[in-house]
């Protein structure tokens, strides 16, 4: 079940990294001010650490043993 009216926005750090944020903005809300505030509050250091820790190494397919 999804939340209605949720949109994905991209925010950019000072060094050029980008992240995506999902939010519901009111009709009369200032989108640019909201995205500037989110970008300033976003924890870029932990985001970069988490991004660096995700490394998928595929070794190859393993044959499964049949249990008798």
C-alpha positions in Angstrom: 0.0 0.0 0.0 1.5 3.3 -1.0 1.0 6.8 0.3 -0.9 9.0 -2.1 0.7 12.2 -3.5 4.3 11.2 -2.5 6.9 12.4 -5.0 10.6 11.7 -5.3 13.0 14.7 -5.2 16.7 14.7 -5.8 18.9 16.8 -3.4 22.5 17.7 -4.1 25.4 18.1 -1.6 28.0 20.8 -1.8 30.5 18.3 -3.3 28.2 17.2 -6.0 26.7 14.0 -4.5 23.0 13.4 -5.0 20.4 11.6 -3.0 16.7 11.1 -3.4 14.1 12.1 -0.8 10.4 11.2 -0.9 8.0 13.7 0.5 4.5 15.1 0.3 4.6 18.9 -0.4 1.4 21.0 0.3 -0.1 22.8 -2.6 0.9 26.3 -1.4 4.3 25.1 -0.1 7.6 26.4 -1.4 9.4 23.5 -3.0 12.7 25.2 -3.5 12.9 26.3 0.1 11.9 22.8 1.3 14.6 21.1 -0.8 17.3 23.6 0.4 16.3 22.9 4.0 16.3 19.1 3.5 19.7 19.3 1.8 21.1 21.3 4.7 19.7 18.9 7.3 20.6 15.7 5.4 23.3 13.6 7.1 25.7 13.3 4.1 28.5 11.7 6.1 26.5 8.7 7.2 24.9 8.4 3.7 28.3 8.2 2.1 29.5 5.6 4.7 26.4 3.5 4.1 26.8 3.8 0.3 30.5 2.7 0.6 29.6 -0.3 2.7 27.2 -1.7 0.1 29.4 -3.8 -2.2 27.9 -6.7 -3.9 30.5 -9.2 -5.1 29.2 -12.0 -7.4 31.4 -15.0 -7.3 29.3 -17.2 -9.7 26.6 -19.7 -9.6 27.0 -22.5 -7.1 25.6 -25.9 -7.7 23.0 -27.0 -5.2 23.4 -30.5 -3.7 20.4 -32.7 -3.9 19.3 -34.1 -0.6 18.5 -37.8 -0.8 
